[in-house]
Every structure is written in C-alpha cells, then in structure tokens.
C-alpha cells in the first residue's frame, strides 16, 4: 500500500499546505468570468456578423454585399485557425501594456473567437425562421433591420439558446490556453501549484477534475433548460 500512501501524499501536498486549494478557486473564478464575458461579447459580434451575412447575401446594396464578404472572411479565418494562435496574435497586437486587466484581455481574445462560432449559430437560427416572416414584416412597413429586430430574431432566439449554452461550456474549457499569456486561470494556477510541489501531475489532475465537474453541471443545467423550452413548444 506504499504507492497508495504516496499518491495520497501527492494530492494532499497539491491541495492543503499553504492553502493551495485557494489557488484553484481563484483560477476557477478567473476562468468562469472570462468565459462568461467572452460569450457575451461573442453574442454581440456574432449577431452583427450573422445579420450582415444573411442580409448582404442577396442584397443589391454594394456596401451590404461587401460587409457580408467581410463577415464570411472573419468566420472563415477564426474557425480555421487554432485558438491559441489567435490569443497570442491578439494579445501581442493589442495589449502591449503589462498593466492591462487580465479579464479584459481574456474577454477580447476569446470574444473574438467565440463571435465567429456564435455568428454561424445565429445565422442558422435566422434561416430556420420561415421566409414568409420576413415578407410579412416588410409588408407591415418595417425595413430590414426592424424586421430582424422585432420579428425574425425573437423567433430565432428560442432555436439558438441551447447552442449558445453549449458555446459557453466549450468556452470554459477553451480558456485553459490563456495561461500562455500569464493570465491566472485554473490551468495557470495548477501549474503554479505544481512549481511549488515539484510534482505537476496531481495539480493538473485536480484542474481536470474541476473542469469536468463544471462541464457536467453546466450540461445538466442546459438539459433542464432545453426540456423546459420543448415543453413550452408543446403548450
């Protein structure tokens, strides 16, 4: 049983001495804050890009067609390149001051990344609404933006909410790469504990378990939410 005692001692050292468990809690708080604000920013970016892409696709307005192409380029580049490369480029291109708020750094880096995926989610949600709804809005005298705001988007929201919830769950896990720019998220704090104990495996296992628990909790909440939405549809 010597190996079991050794294993217990390794995890004990990664949690208890010097109140190291507080490091994980601090890192988890940073991770959740960055993920939450990044998805909020991503929704704003994604909504603008999705509306431009859908509206500009068959528009006779050259400006709208150009903006739709810009939106397509943005989603293609962001979805086609690794998030860690995007983080390093955005950080070194925009945040040159070491005093920049780390939550702002994470929010902008991952918000830009999330926006491309959210744009496709919202675009699919908009296209799931029958085309007759757009024609009905225009017949009431609404222009394109008003029709989108008052008729199309409210109907699309119900279809895209579960996918947005999944995007938040994915974002919680993806934020782990932000440790490369010295943001004290959960992964970075696990590395810090490992540097104190000279044994990196237990802190990383603890961080992995925390990520798993958070993911399972959020998945469960999303499942409950989706069931309530489906019950609302039946009524």
C-alpha positions as semicolon CSV with decimal commas, in nm:
position;residue;x (nm);y (nm);z (nm)
1;X;0,000;0,000;0,000
2;X;0,304;0,224;-0,015
3;X;0,204;0,351;-0,361
4;X;-0,139;0,448;-0,224
5;X;0,017;0,646;0,059
6;X;0,248;0,814;-0,190
7;X;-0,049;0,901;-0,412
8;X;-0,243;1,041;-0,116
9;X;0,057;1,250;-0,009
10;X;0,100;1,389;-0,360
11;X;-0,261;1,509;-0,382
12;X;-0,256;1,630;-0,021
13;X;0,050;1,844;-0,099
14;X;-0,123;1,980;-0,409
15;X;-0,426;2,091;-0,208
16;X;-0,372;2,158;0,162
17;X;-0,030;2,309;0,254
18;X;-0,017;2,690;0,220
19;X;-0,393;2,676;0,148
20;X;-0,320;2,575;-0,209
21;X;-0,686;2,490;-0,269
22;X;-0,745;2,866;-0,274
23;X;-0,526;2,890;-0,584
24;X;-0,761;2,656;-0,772
25;X;-1,066;2,853;-0,657
26;X;-0,904;3,179;-0,768
27;X;-0,818;3,028;-1,105
28;X;-1,170;2,886;-1,145
29;X;-1,320;3,227;-1,075
30;X;-1,100;3,384;-1,344
31;X;-1,190;3,105;-1,590
32;X;-1,566;3,145;-1,539
33;X;-1,552;3,526;-1,558
34;X;-1,353;3,521;-1,882
35;X;-1,580;3,254;-2,035
36;X;-1,896;3,445;-1,937
37;X;-1,787;3,785;-2,068
38;X;-1,627;3,630;-2,378
39;X;-1,955;3,463;-2,474
40;X;-2,143;3,790;-2,412
41;X;-1,901;3,974;-2,643
42;X;-1,921;3,682;-2,886
43;X;-2,302;3,711;-2,896
44;X;-2,279;4,082;-2,980
45;X;-2,019;4,024;-3,252
46;X;-2,197;3,713;-3,377
47;X;-2,536;3,882;-3,402
48;X;-2,395;4,170;-3,608
49;X;-2,199;3,937;-3,837
50;X;-2,493;3,695;-3,880
51;X;-2,739;3,973;-3,970
52;X;-2,489;4,118;-4,220
53;X;-2,421;3,778;-4,375
54;X;-2,788;3,690;-4,414
55;X;-2,891;4,038;-4,528
56;X;-2,598;4,101;-4,758
57;X;-2,602;3,769;-4,938
58;X;-2,866;3,864;-5,196
59;X;-2,871;4,239;-5,139
60;X;-2,844;4,487;-5,425
61;X;-2,664;4,727;-5,191
62;X;-2,288;4,706;-5,266
63;X;-2,197;4,809;-4,910
64;X;-2,407;4,529;-4,758
65;X;-2,258;4,277;-5,003
66;X;-1,908;4,393;-4,907
67;X;-1,986;4,368;-4,533
68;X;-2,127;4,019;-4,587
69;X;-1,799;3,918;-4,753
70;X;-1,604;4,067;-4,460
71;X;-1,822;3,863;-4,224
72;X;-1,755;3,548;-4,426
73;X;-1,381;3,617;-4,421
74;X;-1,389;3,674;-4,043
75;X;-1,574;3,350;-3,965
76;X;-1,357;3,150;-4,206
77;X;-1,029;3,277;-4,059
78;X;-1,132;3,245;-3,694
79;X;-1,286;2,900;-3,733
80;X;-0,995;2,780;-3,945
81;X;-0,707;2,876;-3,713
82;X;-0,609;2,746;-3,366
83;X;-0,743;2,949;-3,074
84;X;-0,400;2,958;-2,906
85;X;-0,251;3,128;-3,215
86;X;-0,535;3,381;-3,215
87;X;-0,478;3,456;-2,845
88;X;-0,106;3,516;-2,899
89;X;-0,165;3,739;-3,203
90;X;-0,441;3,948;-3,041
91;X;-0,251;3,981;-2,713
92;X;0,074;4,093;-2,874
93;X;-0,103;4,313;-3,129
94;X;-0,344;4,493;-2,895
95;X;-0,241;4,452;-2,532
96;X;0,114;4,582;-2,524
97;X;0,087;4,719;-2,168
98;X;0,163;4,472;-1,885
99;X;-0,088;4,657;-1,664
100;X;-0,386;4,563;-1,881
101;X;-0,670;4,399;-1,688
102;X;-0,642;4,023;-1,743
103;X;-1,018;3,975;-1,759
104;X;-1,033;4,235;-2,040
105;X;-0,753;4,052;-2,221
106;X;-0,930;3,719;-2,195
107;X;-1,269;3,863;-2,285
108;X;-1,142;4,030;-2,603
109;X;-0,928;3,734;-2,714
110;X;-1,197;3,472;-2,662
111;X;-1,486;3,706;-2,750
112;X;-1,342;3,749;-3,100
113;X;-1,301;3,372;-3,125
114;X;-1,649;3,300;-2,990
115;X;-1,808;3,559;-3,220
116;X;-1,727;3,354;-3,530
117;X;-1,898;3,043;-3,392
118;X;-2,191;3,238;-3,249
119;X;-2,237;3,409;-3,587
120;X;-2,292;3,069;-3,750
121;X;-2,528;2,964;-3,469
122;X;-2,736;3,281;-3,509
123;X;-2,726;3,261;-3,890
124;X;-2,866;2,907;-3,872
125;X;-3,130;3,026;-3,625
126;X;-3,235;3,312;-3,854
127;X;-3,255;3,079;-4,154
128;X;-3,471;2,838;-3,953
129;X;-3,744;3,104;-3,939
130;X;-3,982;3,073;-4,239
131;X;-3,908;3,326;-4,514
132;X;-4,266;3,439;-4,507
133;X;-4,195;3,609;-4,173
134;X;-3,953;3,848;-4,342
135;X;-4,203;3,921;-4,617
136;X;-4,474;3,980;-4,356
137;X;-4,253;4,228;-4,174
138;X;-4,174;4,417;-4,492
139;X;-4,543;4,428;-4,584
140;X;-4,608;4,598;-4,248
141;X;-4,371;4,877;-4,349
142;X;-4,066;4,763;-4,149
143;X;-3,725;4,794;-4,311
144;X;-3,476;4,507;-4,295
145;X;-3,323;4,589;-3,953
146;X;-3,665;4,647;-3,793
147;X;-3,795;4,318;-3,932
148;X;-3,491;4,138;-3,796
149;X;-3,522;4,305;-3,456
150;X;-3,896;4,270;-3,397
151;X;-3,994;3,958;-3,592
152;X;-3,707;3,731;-3,701
153;X;-3,461;3,742;-3,409
154;X;-3,721;3,686;-3,131
155;X;-3,829;3,366;-3,309
156;X;-3,470;3,260;-3,379
157;X;-3,362;3,307;-3,016
158;X;-3,560;3,005;-2,896
159;X;-3,383;2,786;-3,152
160;X;-3,033;2,910;-3,075
161;X;-3,037;2,930;-2,693
162;X;-2,932;2,564;-2,641
163;X;-2,645;2,607;-2,889
164;X;-2,534;2,926;-2,712
165;X;-2,532;2,736;-2,384
166;X;-2,309;2,473;-2,542
167;X;-2,082;2,751;-2,668
168;X;-2,039;2,870;-2,308
169;X;-1,949;2,516;-2,197
170;X;-1,691;2,491;-2,476
171;X;-1,555;2,834;-2,386
172;X;-1,497;2,730;-2,022
173;X;-1,265;2,456;-2,147
174;X;-1,101;2,661;-2,424
175;X;-0,998;2,937;-2,183
176;X;-0,733;2,698;-2,050
177;X;-0,500;2,810;-2,329
178;X;-0,496;3,167;-2,198
179;X;-0,236;3,059;-1,942
180;X;0,020;3,108;-2,224
181;X;-0,011;3,485;-2,176
182;X;0,024;3,465;-1,797
183;X;-0,343;3,502;-1,708
184;X;-0,405;3,329;-1,375
185;X;-0,684;3,099;-1,486
186;X;-0,742;2,750;-1,349
187;X;-0,473;2,588;-1,565
188;X;-0,215;2,855;-1,479
189;X;-0,283;2,819;-1,107
190;X;-0,246;2,442;-1,134
191;X;0,092;2,500;-1,298
192;X;0,182;2,737;-1,016
193;X;0,097;2,475;-0,753
194;X;0,300;2,219;-0,948
195;X;0,601;2,452;-0,940
196;X;0,567;2,470;-0,560
197;X;0,532;2,095;-0,504
198;X;0,776;1,988;-0,778
199;X;0,511;1,744;-0,897
200;X;0,293;1,873;-1,182
201;X;0,067;1,570;-1,229
202;X;-0,156;1,599;-0,915
203;X;-0,236;1,970;-0,969
204;X;-0,319;1,905;-1,334
205;X;-0,542;1,610;-1,242
206;X;-0,719;1,830;-0,986
207;X;-0,768;2,102;-1,250
208;X;-0,900;1,842;-1,497
209;X;-1,149;1,714;-1,238
210;X;-1,268;2,070;-1,169
211;X;-1,315;2,134;-1,543
212;X;-1,507;1,806;-1,570
213;X;-1,734;1,888;-1,275
214;X;-1,811;2,238;-1,409
215;X;-1,881;2,095;-1,755
216;X;-2,115;1,827;-1,615
217;X;-2,301;2,083;-1,402
218;X;-2,344;2,323;-1,697
219;X;-2,450;2,036;-1,925
220;X;-2,711;1,928;-1,669
221;X;-2,844;2,285;-1,642
222;X;-2,862;2,311;-2,022
223;X;-3,051;1,979;-2,037
224;X;-3,311;2,110;-1,790
225;X;-3,336;2,436;-1,984
226;X;-3,385;2,257;-2,317
227;X;-3,657;2,035;-2,170
228;X;-3,846;2,340;-2,045
229;X;-3,815;2,504;-2,385
230;X;-3,952;2,193;-2,556
231;X;-4,242;2,179;-2,307
232;X;-4,317;2,542;-2,390
233;X;-4,332;2,450;-2,759
234;X;-4,584;2,170;-2,690
235;X;-4,807;2,410;-2,499
